[in-house]
Amino acid sequence: MEKINLLKVSPETRKIMKQQAIGLKKKHVKHKEIAETLNISIQTVDRISSAYKKEGAKCLKEKKRGRKLGEKCQLTPAQESLIYR
């Protein structure tokens, strides 16, 4: 069976999976068992666990993803507006 990629699921599903992983971790379940139970990779469980240790419950909040507006652009804003015209 293929593992669930949390980057490709909806934000609500991602939050629920994180909550379940944290809940199991609080019950002292090993990372390998959590990964098998939730059908996610061990690295994902490690990432969730370390984020929870650093940030607490704030790690459950969905962060903005992707590039910032204007970041890594090949064209200047003036060049872009010229092309749009």
Phi and psi in radians as a Rosetta constraint file:
Dihedral C 1 N 2 CA 2 C 2 CIRCULARHARMONIC -1.418 0.35
Dihedral N 2 CA 2 C 2 N 3 CIRCULARHARMONIC 2.483 0.35
Dihedral C 2 N 3 CA 3 C 3 CIRCULARHARMONIC -1.265 0.35
Dihedral N 3 CA 3 C 3 N 4 CIRCULARHARMONIC 2.644 0.35
Dihedral C 3 N 4 CA 4 C 4 CIRCULARHARMONIC -1.423 0.35
Dihedral N 4 CA 4 C 4 N 5 CIRCULARHARMONIC 2.248 0.35
Dihedral C 4 N 5 CA 5 C 5 CIRCULARHARMONIC -1.630 0.35
Dihedral N 5 CA 5 C 5 N 6 CIRCULARHARMONIC 1.963 0.35
Dihedral C 5 N 6 CA 6 C 6 CIRCULARHARMONIC -1.170 0.35
Dihedral N 6 CA 6 C 6 N 7 CIRCULARHARMONIC -0.297 0.35
Dihedral C 6 N 7 CA 7 C 7 CIRCULARHARMONIC -1.293 0.35
Dihedral N 7 CA 7 C 7 N 8 CIRCULARHARMONIC -0.352 0.35
Dihedral C 7 N 8 CA 8 C 8 CIRCULARHARMONIC -1.805 0.35
Dihedral N 8 CA 8 C 8 N 9 CIRCULARHARMONIC 0.077 0.35
Dihedral C 8 N 9 CA 9 C 9 CIRCULARHARMONIC -1.816 0.35
Dihedral N 9 CA 9 C 9 N 10 CIRCULARHARMONIC 2.964 0.35
Dihedral C 9 N 10 CA 10 C 10 CIRCULARHARMONIC -1.205 0.35
Dihedral N 10 CA 10 C 10 N 11 CIRCULARHARMONIC 2.738 0.35
Dihedral C 10 N 11 CA 11 C 11 CIRCULARHARMONIC -1.016 0.35
Dihedral N 11 CA 11 C 11 N 12 CIRCULARHARMONIC -0.614 0.35
Dihedral C 11 N 12 CA 12 C 12 CIRCULARHARMONIC -1.146 0.35
Dihedral N 12 CA 12 C 12 N 13 CIRCULARHARMONIC -0.759 0.35
Dihedral C 12 N 13 CA 13 C 13 CIRCULARHARMONIC -1.124 0.35
Dihedral N 13 CA 13 C 13 N 14 CIRCULARHARMONIC -0.727 0.35
Dihedral C 13 N 14 CA 14 C 14 CIRCULARHARMONIC -1.052 0.35
Dihedral N 14 CA 14 C 14 N 15 CIRCULARHARMONIC -0.763 0.35
Dihedral C 14 N 15 CA 15 C 15 CIRCULARHARMONIC -1.121 0.35
Dihedral N 15 CA 15 C 15 N 16 CIRCULARHARMONIC -0.735 0.35
Dihedral C 15 N 16 CA 16 C 16 CIRCULARHARMONIC -1.120 0.35
Dihedral N 16 CA 16 C 16 N 17 CIRCULARHARMONIC -0.744 0.35
Dihedral C 16 N 17 CA 17 C 17 CIRCULARHARMONIC -1.115 0.35
Dihedral N 17 CA 17 C 17 N 18 CIRCULARHARMONIC -0.707 0.35
Dihedral C 17 N 18 CA 18 C 18 CIRCULARHARMONIC -1.111 0.35
Dihedral N 18 CA 18 C 18 N 19 CIRCULARHARMONIC -0.749 0.35
Dihedral C 18 N 19 CA 19 C 19 CIRCULARHARMONIC -1.076 0.35
Dihedral N 19 CA 19 C 19 N 20 CIRCULARHARMONIC -0.735 0.35
Dihedral C 19 N 20 CA 20 C 20 CIRCULARHARMONIC -1.134 0.35
Dihedral N 20 CA 20 C 20 N 21 CIRCULARHARMONIC -0.744 0.35
Dihedral C 20 N 21 CA 21 C 21 CIRCULARHARMONIC -1.095 0.35
Dihedral N 21 CA 21 C 21 N 22 CIRCULARHARMONIC -0.752 0.35
Dihedral C 21 N 22 CA 22 C 22 CIRCULARHARMONIC -1.164 0.35
Dihedral N 22 CA 22 C 22 N 23 CIRCULARHARMONIC -0.704 0.35
Dihedral C 22 N 23 CA 23 C 23 CIRCULARHARMONIC -1.072 0.35
Dihedral N 23 CA 23 C 23 N 24 CIRCULARHARMONIC -0.747 0.35
Dihedral C 23 N 24 CA 24 C 24 CIRCULARHARMONIC -1.181 0.35
Dihedral N 24 CA 24 C 24 N 25 CIRCULARHARMONIC -0.643 0.35
Dihedral C 24 N 25 CA 25 C 25 CIRCULARHARMONIC -1.133 0.35
Dihedral N 25 CA 25 C 25 N 26 CIRCULARHARMONIC -0.658 0.35
Dihedral C 25 N 26 CA 26 C 26 CIRCULARHARMONIC -1.141 0.35
Dihedral N 26 CA 26 C 26 N 27 CIRCULARHARMONIC -0.458 0.35
Dihedral C 26 N 27 CA 27 C 27 CIRCULARHARMONIC -1.520 0.35
Dihedral N 27 CA 27 C 27 N 28 CIRCULARHARMONIC 0.194 0.35
Dihedral C 27 N 28 CA 28 C 28 CIRCULARHARMONIC 1.121 0.35
Dihedral N 28 CA 28 C 28 N 29 CIRCULARHARMONIC 0.618 0.35
Dihedral C 28 N 29 CA 29 C 29 CIRCULARHARMONIC -1.469 0.35
Dihedral N 29 CA 29 C 29 N 30 CIRCULARHARMONIC 2.456 0.35
Dihedral C 29 N 30 CA 30 C 30 CIRCULARHARMONIC -1.227 0.35
Dihedral N 30 CA 30 C 30 N 31 CIRCULARHARMONIC 2.686 0.35
Dihedral C 30 N 31 CA 31 C 31 CIRCULARHARMONIC -1.024 0.35
Dihedral N 31 CA 31 C 31 N 32 CIRCULARHARMONIC -0.689 0.35
Dihedral C 31 N 32 CA 32 C 32 CIRCULARHARMONIC -1.105 0.35
Dihedral N 32 CA 32 C 32 N 33 CIRCULARHARMONIC -0.719 0.35
Dihedral C 32 N 33 CA 33 C 33 CIRCULARHARMONIC -1.196 0.35
Dihedral N 33 CA 33 C 33 N 34 CIRCULARHARMONIC -0.673 0.35
Dihedral C 33 N 34 CA 34 C 34 CIRCULARHARMONIC -1.093 0.35
Dihedral N 34 CA 34 C 34 N 35 CIRCULARHARMONIC -0.778 0.35
Dihedral C 34 N 35 CA 35 C 35 CIRCULARHARMONIC -1.078 0.35
Dihedral N 35 CA 35 C 35 N 36 CIRCULARHARMONIC -0.733 0.35
Dihedral C 35 N 36 CA 36 C 36 CIRCULARHARMONIC -1.196 0.35
Dihedral N 36 CA 36 C 36 N 37 CIRCULARHARMONIC -0.693 0.35
Dihedral C 36 N 37 CA 37 C 37 CIRCULARHARMONIC -1.143 0.35
Dihedral N 37 CA 37 C 37 N 38 CIRCULARHARMONIC -0.795 0.35
Dihedral C 37 N 38 CA 38 C 38 CIRCULARHARMONIC -1.569 0.35
Dihedral N 38 CA 38 C 38 N 39 CIRCULARHARMONIC -0.092 0.35
Dihedral C 38 N 39 CA 39 C 39 CIRCULARHARMONIC 1.062 0.35
Dihedral N 39 CA 39 C 39 N 40 CIRCULARHARMONIC 0.760 0.35
Dihedral C 39 N 40 CA 40 C 40 CIRCULARHARMONIC -2.187 0.35
Dihedral N 40 CA 40 C 40 N 41 CIRCULARHARMONIC 2.957 0.35
Dihedral C 40 N 41 CA 41 C 41 CIRCULARHARMONIC -1.351 0.35
Dihedral N 41 CA 41 C 41 N 42 CIRCULARHARMONIC 2.756 0.35
Dihedral C 41 N 42 CA 42 C 42 CIRCULARHARMONIC -1.129 0.35
Dihedral N 42 CA 42 C 42 N 43 CIRCULARHARMONIC -0.621 0.35
Dihedral C 42 N 43 CA 43 C 43 CIRCULARHARMONIC -1.082 0.35
Dihedral N 43 CA 43 C 43 N 44 CIRCULARHARMONIC -0.637 0.35
Dihedral C 43 N 44 CA 44 C 44 CIRCULARHARMONIC -1.153 0.35
Dihedral N 44 CA 44 C 44 N 45 CIRCULARHARMONIC -0.745 0.35
Dihedral C 44 N 45 CA 45 C 45 CIRCULARHARMONIC -1.087 0.35
Dihedral N 45 CA 45 C 45 N 46 CIRCULARHARMONIC -0.744 0.35
Dihedral C 45 N 46 CA 46 C 46 CIRCULARHARMONIC -1.046 0.35
Dihedral N 46 CA 46 C 46 N 47 CIRCULARHARMONIC -0.765 0.35
Dihedral C 46 N 47 CA 47 C 47 CIRCULARHARMONIC -1.118 0.35
Dihedral N 47 CA 47 C 47 N 48 CIRCULARHARMONIC -0.758 0.35
Dihedral C 47 N 48 CA 48 C 48 CIRCULARHARMONIC -1.133 0.35
Dihedral N 48 CA 48 C 48 N 49 CIRCULARHARMONIC -0.770 0.35
Dihedral C 48 N 49 CA 49 C 49 CIRCULARHARMONIC -1.094 0.35
Dihedral N 49 CA 49 C 49 N 50 CIRCULARHARMONIC -0.796 0.35
Dihedral C 49 N 50 CA 50 C 50 CIRCULARHARMONIC -1.193 0.35
Dihedral N 50 CA 50 C 50 N 51 CIRCULARHARMONIC -0.635 0.35
Dihedral C 50 N 51 CA 51 C 51 CIRCULARHARMONIC -1.126 0.35
Dihedral N 51 CA 51 C 51 N 52 CIRCULARHARMONIC -0.669 0.35
Dihedral C 51 N 52 CA 52 C 52 CIRCULARHARMONIC -1.179 0.35
Dihedral N 52 CA 52 C 52 N 53 CIRCULARHARMONIC -0.655 0.35
Dihedral C 52 N 53 CA 53 C 53 CIRCULARHARMONIC -1.120 0.35
Dihedral N 53 CA 53 C 53 N 54 CIRCULARHARMONIC -0.699 0.35
Dihedral C 53 N 54 CA 54 C 54 CIRCULARHARMONIC -1.324 0.35
Dihedral N 54 CA 54 C 54 N 55 CIRCULARHARMONIC -0.853 0.35
Dihedral C 54 N 55 CA 55 C 55 CIRCULARHARMONIC -1.829 0.35
Dihedral N 55 CA 55 C 55 N 56 CIRCULARHARMONIC -0.297 0.35
Dihedral C 55 N 56 CA 56 C 56 CIRCULARHARMONIC 1.311 0.35
Dihedral N 56 CA 56 C 56 N 57 CIRCULARHARMONIC -2.496 0.35
Dihedral C 56 N 57 CA 57 C 57 CIRCULARHARMONIC -1.205 0.35
Dihedral N 57 CA 57 C 57 N 58 CIRCULARHARMONIC -0.252 0.35
Dihedral C 57 N 58 CA 58 C 58 CIRCULARHARMONIC -1.131 0.35
Dihedral N 58 CA 58 C 58 N 59 CIRCULARHARMONIC -0.365 0.35
Dihedral C 58 N 59 CA 59 C 59 CIRCULARHARMONIC -1.212 0.35
Dihedral N 59 CA 59 C 59 N 60 CIRCULARHARMONIC -0.290 0.35
Dihedral C 59 N 60 CA 60 C 60 CIRCULARHARMONIC -1.344 0.35
Dihedral N 60 CA 60 C 60 N 61 CIRCULARHARMONIC -0.416 0.35
Dihedral C 60 N 61 CA 61 C 61 CIRCULARHARMONIC -1.206 0.35
Dihedral N 61 CA 61 C 61 N 62 CIRCULARHARMONIC 2.354 0.35
Dihedral C 61 N 62 CA 62 C 62 CIRCULARHARMONIC -1.236 0.35
Dihedral N 62 CA 62 C 62 N 63 CIRCULARHARMONIC 2.198 0.35
Dihedral C 62 N 63 CA 63 C 63 CIRCULARHARMONIC -1.581 0.35
Dihedral N 63 CA 63 C 63 N 64 CIRCULARHARMONIC 2.706 0.35
Dihedral C 63 N 64 CA 64 C 64 CIRCULARHARMONIC -1.197 0.35
Dihedral N 64 CA 64 C 64 N 65 CIRCULARHARMONIC 2.343 0.35
Dihedral C 64 N 65 CA 65 C 65 CIRCULARHARMONIC -1.964 0.35
Dihedral N 65 CA 65 C 65 N 66 CIRCULARHARMONIC 2.746 0.35
Dihedral C 65 N 66 CA 66 C 66 CIRCULARHARMONIC 1.659 0.35
Dihedral N 66 CA 66 C 66 N 67 CIRCULARHARMONIC -3.135 0.35
Dihedral C 66 N 67 CA 67 C 67 CIRCULARHARMONIC -1.291 0.35
Dihedral N 67 CA 67 C 67 N 68 CIRCULARHARMONIC 2.674 0.35
Dihedral C 67 N 68 CA 68 C 68 CIRCULARHARMONIC -1.357 0.35
Dihedral N 68 CA 68 C 68 N 69 CIRCULARHARMONIC 2.725 0.35
Dihedral C 68 N 69 CA 69 C 69 CIRCULARHARMONIC -1.048 0.35
Dihedral N 69 CA 69 C 69 N 70 CIRCULARHARMONIC 2.164 0.35
Dihedral C 69 N 70 CA 70 C 70 CIRCULARHARMONIC 1.516 0.35
Dihedral N 70 CA 70 C 70 N 71 CIRCULARHARMONIC -0.021 0.35
Dihedral C 70 N 71 CA 71 C 71 CIRCULARHARMONIC -1.408 0.35
Dihedral N 71 CA 71 C 71 N 72 CIRCULARHARMONIC 2.375 0.35
Dihedral C 71 N 72 CA 72 C 72 CIRCULARHARMONIC 1.055 0.35
Dihedral N 72 CA 72 C 72 N 73 CIRCULARHARMONIC 0.618 0.35
Dihedral C 72 N 73 CA 73 C 73 CIRCULARHARMONIC -1.471 0.35
Dihedral N 73 CA 73 C 73 N 74 CIRCULARHARMONIC 2.489 0.35
Dihedral C 73 N 74 CA 74 C 74 CIRCULARHARMONIC -1.415 0.35
Dihedral N 74 CA 74 C 74 N 75 CIRCULARHARMONIC -0.554 0.35
Dihedral C 74 N 75 CA 75 C 75 CIRCULARHARMONIC -1.820 0.35
Dihedral N 75 CA 75 C 75 N 76 CIRCULARHARMONIC 2.665 0.35
Dihedral C 75 N 76 CA 76 C 76 CIRCULARHARMONIC -1.373 0.35
Dihedral N 76 CA 76 C 76 N 77 CIRCULARHARMONIC 2.821 0.35
Dihedral C 76 N 77 CA 77 C 77 CIRCULARHARMONIC -1.005 0.35
Dihedral N 77 CA 77 C 77 N 78 CIRCULARHARMONIC -0.599 0.35
Dihedral C 77 N 78 CA 78 C 78 CIRCULARHARMONIC -1.154 0.35
Dihedral N 78 CA 78 C 78 N 79 CIRCULARHARMONIC -0.719 0.35
Dihedral C 78 N 79 CA 79 C 79 CIRCULARHARMONIC -1.144 0.35
Dihedral N 79 CA 79 C 79 N 80 CIRCULARHARMONIC -0.707 0.35
Dihedral C 79 N 80 CA 80 C 80 CIRCULARHARMONIC -1.089 0.35
Dihedral N 80 CA 80 C 80 N 81 CIRCULARHARMONIC -0.779 0.35
Dihedral C 80 N 81 CA 81 C 81 CIRCULARHARMONIC -1.157 0.35
Dihedral N 81 CA 81 C 81 N 82 CIRCULARHARMONIC -0.574 0.35
Dihedral C 81 N 82 CA 82 C 82 CIRCULARHARMONIC -1.136 0.35
Dihedral N 82 CA 82 C 82 N 83 CIRCULARHARMONIC -0.713 0.35
Dihedral C 82 N 83 CA 83 C 83 CIRCULARHARMONIC -1.195 0.35
Dihedral N 83 CA 83 C 83 N 84 CIRCULARHARMONIC -0.700 0.35
Dihedral C 83 N 84 CA 84 C 84 CIRCULARHARMONIC -1.080 0.35
Dihedral N 84 CA 84 C 84 N 85 CIRCULARHARMONIC -0.582 0.35
